[in-house]
C-alpha cells in the first residue's frame, strides 16, 4: 500500500527516543523530510544522523516545549528551512503522573499548550500544503489514560484535553483539508522508557501490568508509529477528528 508520503515534510516534537523516534524513522523510511526537536543537543544530533541515512533531509534542534514562543519560533524556522510542513506530530510529553501543582503545570504546559502552540505555528504551513496537494495533517500523541482512571492525576486529564482539542481543530479546519487526529497508546515498552524503569525498580508492578495485557506483551514504539504515520498520510485523507486507540485491548472501554 502506497501511503503517498514520499517528498512530504514533517515536524516531530520529542523525536529522539521512544515513540517520537520511531515515528520520525518511519516517516523518513517513507521518503519524508523530517525535523525533530528535544531537550538534549547530543541526542538531537545522533537522531538527525540516523534519519539522514534514509536518504531524506533531516534537521532539528533543541526546543523547550514549555516555552511557547520559543517553540512557535522553532517550528516556523523549520518550516522555512524545509520549504514547508505537510505533517505535524506533537509527541512530547511531561509524563507527570502526580496530583500536585507541579505535575499539573508540567502536563498542561507540555502536553496541552505544547500541542496548542505547535499547531498554531504549523497551521500556516499546513494550510498552504493542503492547498497544493489537497491534504495536510496534525497528529497528537495522547494516551488511553485519557479514559482510564485509577486515581487523581494530571497526566490522564491533560491527555483527555488533547483529544478534545484535536476534535475541535479537526472540525474547524476540515474545510481547508487540514486533518487533526490523536493516537492513544496503551503500555509501551522500550529501553530507557517508563516501563523499563518500572521493570528495573518495581518488578512486581511491572509483572502486574504485563498480566493485564491480553496480548501478553506491551506495545513497541513501532506499533504506535505505524498507526501515527498511517493517520498522518494521504492514504488516510478522510480520517479527521478521530482518536485511534493502539493498546492491544488492555482498556475496557467501548467506542461507538
C-alpha positions in Angstrom: 0.0 0.0 0.0 1.4 3.4 -1.0 0.9 5.9 1.8 1.6 8.8 -0.6 4.2 10.2 1.7 7.3 10.5 -0.5 8.5 14.1 -0.7 6.4 15.3 2.2 7.9 17.4 5.1 7.2 16.7 8.8 7.8 18.1 12.2 8.0 15.7 15.1 8.4 17.0 18.7 10.2 14.8 21.1 11.7 12.9 18.2 14.9 11.5 19.6 13.7 8.4 21.5 10.8 6.1 22.1 7.6 6.7 20.2 8.7 10.0 18.7 11.9 8.5 17.4 10.0 5.5 15.9 7.6 8.0 14.2 10.4 10.1 12.8 12.2 7.0 11.4 9.1 5.5 9.9 8.3 8.8 8.2 11.9 9.0 6.9 11.6 5.4 5.7 8.6 6.5 3.6 10.7 9.3 2.0 9.6 12.2 4.2 12.0 15.0 5.2 11.9 15.3 9.0 12.6 18.0 11.5 12.8 16.9 15.2 13.3 18.6 18.5 14.2 17.5 22.0 15.9 19.0 25.1 19.4 17.4 24.5 21.5 18.6 21.6 23.7 15.4 21.5 20.6 13.3 21.3 19.2 15.5 18.5 22.4 15.3 16.6 22.5 11.5 16.9 18.9 11.2 15.7 19.5 13.5 12.7 22.5 11.4 11.7 20.4 8.2 11.9 17.4 9.8 10.0 19.7 11.1 7.2 20.7 7.5 6.4 17.2 7.0 4.9 18.2 9.4 2.1 16.0 12.3 3.3 16.7 15.7 4.6 16.8 15.5 8.4 17.2 18.6 10.6 16.3 19.8 14.0 17.4 21.3 17.3 16.9 21.9 20.9 13.4 23.3 21.8 11.8 23.7 25.2 8.1 22.7 24.6 7.1 24.6 27.7 8.4 27.8 26.2 5.5 28.6 23.9 7.1 31.5 22.0 10.3 29.6 21.6 8.5 26.5 20.3 6.5 28.5 17.8 9.6 30.2 16.5 11.4 26.9 16.2 8.6 25.4 14.2 8.3 28.5 11.9 12.1 28.3 11.4 12.0 24.6 10.5 9.1 25.2 8.1 11.2 27.8 6.3 14.3 25.6 6.3 12.4 22.6 4.9 10.3 24.6 2.5 7.0 23.8 4.1 5.2 21.5 6.5 2.8 18.8 5.4 2.7 16.8 8.7 2.9 17.8 12.4 3.3 15.2 15.1 3.0 16.6 18.6 4.6 13.8 20.6 6.5 15.5 23.5 5.0 14.8 27.0 5.8 15.7 30.5 4.9 12.2 31.7 3.9 13.7 35.1 1.6 11.3 37.0 1.4 13.2 40.2 -1.6 15.1 41.5 0.4 18.1 42.8 0.5 21.5 41.3 4.0 20.9 39.8 2.7 17.9 37.9 -0.4 19.7 36.7 1.6 22.6 35.4 4.1 20.4 33.7 1.5 18.4 31.9 -0.5 21.5 31.0 2.5 23.4 29.6 4.0 20.5 27.6 1.1 18.1 26.7 -1.7 20.6 26.2 -0.1 24.0 25.5 2.6 22.2 23.6 0.1 20.9 21.2 -1.8 24.2 21.0 1.4 26.2 20.3 2.8 23.6 17.8 -0.4 23.6 15.8 -0.7 27.3 15.8 2.8 27.7 14.5 2.5 24.9 11.9 -1.0 25.9 10.7 0.0 28.4 8.0 2.4 25.9 6.5 -0.2 23.1 6.8 -2.9 25.2 5.1 -0.5 26.1 2.3 0.5 22.4 1.9 -3.2 21.4 1.8 -3.9 24.0 -0.9 -1.2 22.5 -3.1 -1.8 18.8 -2.5 -5.3 18.5 -1.0 -4.1 17.1 2.3 -2.1 18.1 5.4 -2.3 16.7 8.9 -1.6 17.1 12.6 -1.4 14.2 15.0 -1.3 14.5 18.8 0.1 11.5 20.7 -2.4 11.1 23.6 -2.9 8.0 25.8 -5.5 5.5 27.0 -5.0 7.2 30.4 -7.4 9.9 29.0 -10.3 7.5 29.6 -8.8 5.1 32.2 -8.8 6.4 35.7 -7.4 4.6 38.8 -6.7 7.7 40.8 -6.5 11.5 40.5 -3.5 12.6 38.4 -2.5 15.3 36.0 -1.4 13.0 33.1 -4.8 11.4 32.2 -6.7 14.7 32.5 -4.3 16.5 30.2 -4.3 13.7 27.7 -8.1 13.9 27.6 -7.7 17.6 26.9 -5.6 16.8 23.9 -8.3 14.6 22.4 -10.9 17.2 23.0 -8.6 19.8 21.4 -8.0 17.7 18.3 -11.7 17.1 17.7 -12.4 20.8 17.8 -9.5 21.6 15.5 -10.5 18.9 13.1 -14.0 20.3 12.6 -12.6 23.9 12.4 -10.1 23.1 9.7 -11.8 20.3 7.7 -12.8 22.7 5.0 -9.2 23.6 4.4 -8.2 19.9 4.2 -6.1 20.1 7.3 -6.8 17.0 9.3 -6.3 16.6 13.1 -6.3 13.2 14.9 -5.0 11.7 18.0 -3.3 8.3 18.7 -3.8 6.8 22.2 -1.2 4.2 23.1 -1.6 1.7 25.9 1.5 0.5 27.8 4.6 1.0 25.6 8.0 -0.6 26.4 11.4 0.5 25.2 14.8 0.7 26.8 15.1 3.8 28.9 11.4 4.3 28.9 9.0 4.5 31.8 8.1 0.8 31.8 11.7 -0.2 31.5 12.4 1.8 34.7 9.5 0.2 36.4 10.7 -3.2 35.4 14.1 -2.5 36.9 12.9 -0.8 40.1 9.4 -2.1 40.7 9.3 -5.6 39.3 6.1 -6.6 41.0 4.3 -3.6 39.5 5.7 -4.5 36.1 4.6 -8.1 36.3 1.1 -6.9 37.2 1.0 -4.5 34.3 2.1 -7.3 31.9 -0.5 -9.6 33.2 -3.2 -7.0 32.4 -2.2 -7.0 28.7 -4.5 -9.5 26.9 -1.8 -10.0 24.2 0.8 -11.0 26.7 3.1 -8.1 25.8 3.4 -4.3 25.8 3.4 -2.3 22.6 6.7 -1.3 21.0 7.3 2.2 19.8 7.0 0.9 16.2 3.4 -0.3 16.9 2.5 3.2 17.7 4.5 4.7 14.9 2.8 2.6 12.3 -0.6 3.9 13.4 0.5 7.5 13.7 2.2 7.5 10.3 -0.9 6.0 8.6 -3.1 8.7 10.1 -0.7 11.4 9.0 -0.6 10.1 5.4 -2.7 11.0 2.4 -3.9 7.3 2.5 -6.0 8.4 5.5 -7.2 11.6 3.8 -10.8 11.2 5.0 -9.9 10.5 8.6 -10.0 13.5 10.8 -11.3 14.2 14.4 -10.5 10.5 15.3 -8.8 9.1 18.3 -7.1 5.8 17.3 -6.5 3.6 20.3 -3.5 1.3 20.0 -3.5 -0.7 23.2 -3.7 -4.4 22.5 -7.2 -4.4 24.0 -5.9 -3.6 27.5 -8.6 -0.9 28.0 -12.1 -2.0 28.6 -13.9 1.0 27.1 -16.1 0.6 24.0 -16.2 3.3 21.4 -19.4 3.7 19.4 
